[in-house]
Amino acid sequence: MRTTLIKAFVILVVISGFQVFEAGANEKMPVFVSIPPQKYFVQQIGKDLVDVQVMVQPGADPHTYAPKPKQMAAITRARIYFAIGVEFEAARLEKIVAVNPQIDVVYTDHGIQKIPMSPPMHPDQDEHLDHNKNPEAGGQPKLGRPDPHIWLSPPLVVLQAQAILKALQNADPAHRLQYEANYSAFVSDVMRLDAYIRDIFAERQGFQFMVFHPSWGYFAHTYGLKQVPIESEGKAPKPAQLKALIMYARARNIKVLFVQPQFSAKSAELIAKEIDGQVVFADPLALDWSRNLRDVAAKFKAALR
C-alpha cells in the first residue's frame, strides 16, 4: 500500500510539473544532462529557454557516479534527459525513468560509430600503441570497450547538437525558430574551433602524447595524433607496464604526462620522475567546453616538440 502511494505521488508531481511549464510563458524548460560539457552544448542551443542541471558533479568520476537524492527529486520535474553514453548511465537511467516515466531520454550519441578505448601499454610490443585508427578507415584496434568521450571531438559535437536541437524543438515547438537560430550560431562556433585546432596540429601529424586515463582518443583521431595511456578501463599499470611506459617515453623524448583531475596522478608522477618530465592537468569534463578545448590543444602543442 505504501509503495503504491509513493508511486502515485511521483506521477502526480510529474504531471503537475508539466502543467506548470506549459501554462507559464516565462518558465524555463527543465532538462538534465550527464556531464558538464553537455550543459554547455544545451545552453548554447537553448539559451534562456532552458534550465540545465548536470547529473555528474564537477570532480566526480562519470564511470562510477551515483545520483544524489536531491537530484533524483529534481528529475521528477525534468522534461528531457540528454544521455551521452558514459558508463554510469547504463546502471542509472532505468531508475531515472522509473521516477519520471514521462521524461524524454535523448541519446545524443545515437548514430556515432565509437572507437575502442585505447589499450594499455604492452611490455614488449610497441605496435599495441597504434590504437587510434578509425574503424571506417580500415584500422582494427585490438582491445578496449567503446570509448564514451565523444564530446572531445568538435565534428562529433556537431552531430550531438543536431540531436539536442531536435529534442528541444519537439518538447517546445513554440520556440522552434529560436532553437534553430541558436543551433546555427553554435555549430558555426564549433566549426571555427575545429579549423583552429586543425591548424595547430597540421605540422604534427602522428605525434604522440602520454595520458593517464585514455580520454582523448577522439581528439587524437580527429587531429592526427596518438595518445599513449598509462591506465586503461580503470586498471592501474602493472610494474612491467610501468617499466615499458618509462622506456617508451624515454625513447621518444616524451616529457609531459597529462592527467585529469578526476583520477589519481600517482602513476603519472612516478613515470614523470623517471623520465625527468612533468605532469600537466587536462580536464575532459570542464564546463566551458570551447575554451577548455583551446587550452588543452595549446598544452598538447607545447608538449609535442
N, C-alpha and C positions, 0 to 999 in steps of 0.2 A: 504494500500500500504506500509506504513512504517513498519507495523508488518511483512509483507511478506519479506521485505528486511532484516529485523533483523534476521528472521529465516534462510534465505538463507545465511547470513553472518556466523551464528553459524555453519551451516552444512559445509560450506567451511572451516572454522577453524578446525573442527573435522577431515575432510578428509585430509587436508594438514598436520595436526599433525600426523596422522597415516603414511603418506608417508615419513615424516622426520624420524620417528622411524625405519621404515622398510629399509630405504636407508642408514642410518648411522650405521656403525658397532660398534661404541663406544657409541652410545646413550643408556641411561638407560630407561627402560620402566616405564612411569609414572603411578602410581596407587594411589588410595585413600583408606583410612580406616576410620572407625568411631571414634575409641578411641585409645589412646596411646599404651596400651598393644598389640593391633593388629599390630601396626607398628613394635614392637619388633618381633612378630611372622613372619611377611612378610619379614623383613630384615634378619632374621636368615635363611630363605629358599632362598630368592632372592639375598642376599649379594649385590655385586656391580652391579648386572644386573638390579636392580630396584631403582626407586626414589619414596619413600613413603611419602605421605602427610597425615596428620591427620585432620579430619573434626572438631571434638570436641577439642578445645584448652585446654591446661593444666589449671586446676582451674575451668573450666566450668562444668555445670551440663548436662550430656548426655540425661537426661529425657526431657529437655526443650530447648536445644541448637538450635539456628538459624544460618545457614551458612552465612558467610560474603560475600559481593560482589566479593572480590578478590578470595575467594575460589571457588565460582561458575564459575568465569572466568577460573580458573585452571582446573576445572572439564572438560571443553571442550577439553582438551588435554590428559585426562586420558584414559588408556586402560581398567582398571578394577576398580570397586568399591567393596571392601570387606565389606559386611554388617554383623552384628553380632546379631541383634535383639534388640538393645537399642531403647528406646521409640521415639526419635526424627526421626528415620528412617521412621517410618510409615507416617509421615507428609511431609518428605523432599525428599525421594527417587524418587518420581514421578517427582518432579521438576528437580532433577539431571539428570534423563533420558531424560527429555524434552530438556535440553540444550546440551545433548550429547547422541543422540539416539543410537549410536554405542557402547556405553560403556557396558562392560560385568559386570552386577551386580551379584556377587557371595555371596550367603547366607551361611556363614560359620557355622551357627547354624542349618543348614538343617540336619534332622535325629536325632538331640539331643532331648531327652524327657526332657522337662523342668519341674521343680518343682514349686509350687506356692510360691510367696513371703511370707515371714514369717508374720503371722497375728499379730496385735497389742496385747499388754497385756490386758487380760480381768480382770476387777476389782475384780472378785470373784473366778474365776476358774483357777488353775494352769495348768490343762491339756491342756488348749489352747496353751501352750508353746511347746507342743510336735509336732512341725510342720516341722521338718527336715527329716522326713522319705521319703524314696524313693518310689514313686508310684508303681514301679515294684516289690518291696518287700512287698507290701500289705498295706503300710501306706496311709492314706487318709487325707491329710491336709484339714482343714475346710475352710480356707479363702485364698484370695490373688490371684492377677493376675500372669501370668507366670513370673518367675524370669529371667531377662536377663543376670545375672552376670556369664555366663558360662566360662569366661576366668579365673576364680579364682579356678578352679579345674584342676590340671595337666592332669588327664586322659581325660577330655573333650577337653583340648587344643590339645591333640594328634589327636582327631577327626577333630578339626578345621584346624590343619596343613595339613591333608590329602586334604581338600577342597582347601587350598591355593596352595599346590603343583600342583594339577590337573589344576587349573586355570592358573598358571604361565606357565606350560608346554604347555597348549593349545594355549596361547597367544604368546609364544616364543618357538616353538618346536626346534629351532636350539640349544637351551641350555638345553634340557631335562635332560641330564645326570648330568649337574651341579646342577640343581634344585634337582634332586633325591639324590645326594650326600649330599647336604646341609640339605635336609629334614631328611635324616637318622641320621646325626650328631645331629640335633636339637631334634629329638624325643628321642635319647639316653640321651641327657641332661635333657629333661623333665622327663623321667623315673627315672633318678638318683635323681632328685629333689623330685619326688613323694615318692621314697623309703626313702629319708632323712626325709621328713615331717611325713611319717607314723611311722617312728622310734621314732620321738619326742613325738607323741601322743599315742603310743602303750599302755602306762600305764594310760592314761587319758580318756578312752572311756566313753562317757556320760557326760563329764564335760561341764559346761555352761559358756558362755561369753556374756556380755551385749554390744550391739552396738546401735548407734543412728539410722543409716539407715541400713536396713537388706540386706547388700551387700554380706555377707559371707555365704549364705545358702549352696551353692555348696561346698565350702571349708569345712564347718561344716559337711555336709553329707559324703563327701569323707573320712574324718578323724575321724568320730565317735564322733563329738562334737555337741553342740546345741547353736545356737545364740538366744539371747533374745533381740528383737528390742524395742527401745524406741518409734520410729515413724514407720508408715507404709504407703506406697503409697503416700508419700509427706504430710501426715497429722500429725501435732504435737499432742502429747498426751494430753488428757483432764485431768483436775485436779484429777478425780477419778483414771485415769490410772497412772498418776504420783505417786499418793499415793500407788497404788498397786505395781508399779515398785520398789519403795523405800522399801516397806515391803518385797517384794520378794528378793531383793538384800541383805537386812539385814539377812533374814532367811537362805540364802545360802552363806553368807560371801563373796559376790561379792564386790570387792574393786576397780575394774578397769572398766571404761566405754570407749569403743572405738568409735571414731568419725572419719569421713573422711573430708578432707579439703574443699570439695565442699559444705558442709552443715553447718548450724549454730550449735554451740555446746552449746547453751543456756540451753536447757532442760537437756542435759547430765551433764553440770556443776552444775545445781540445784540438780540433784539426787546425784552426787558425793559429794556435800557438806553435804547432809543429811545422807549419809552412811559413811562419813569420808573416802572417796575414792579419786580417781584421774581420770582425763581424759587423754587418750592416743590416738594419731593420728595413723590411719591405712588407707593408701590410696589404694583403689582398682583400681585406674586408673594410677598408676605410670608407666612410660615408661620402666624402667629396670625391666621387669616382674619377671625374675628369682630371682634377688637379693631382690626385694621387697617382694616376697612370703616367702623367707627365713627369712627376717627381721620381717615380720608380724607373722610368725609361732613362732619366738622366743618371741615376745611380748605376744602372746596368751599363750605360755607355762609358761611364768613368771606370768601371771595373774591367771592361773589355779592351784591354790595351795590348 
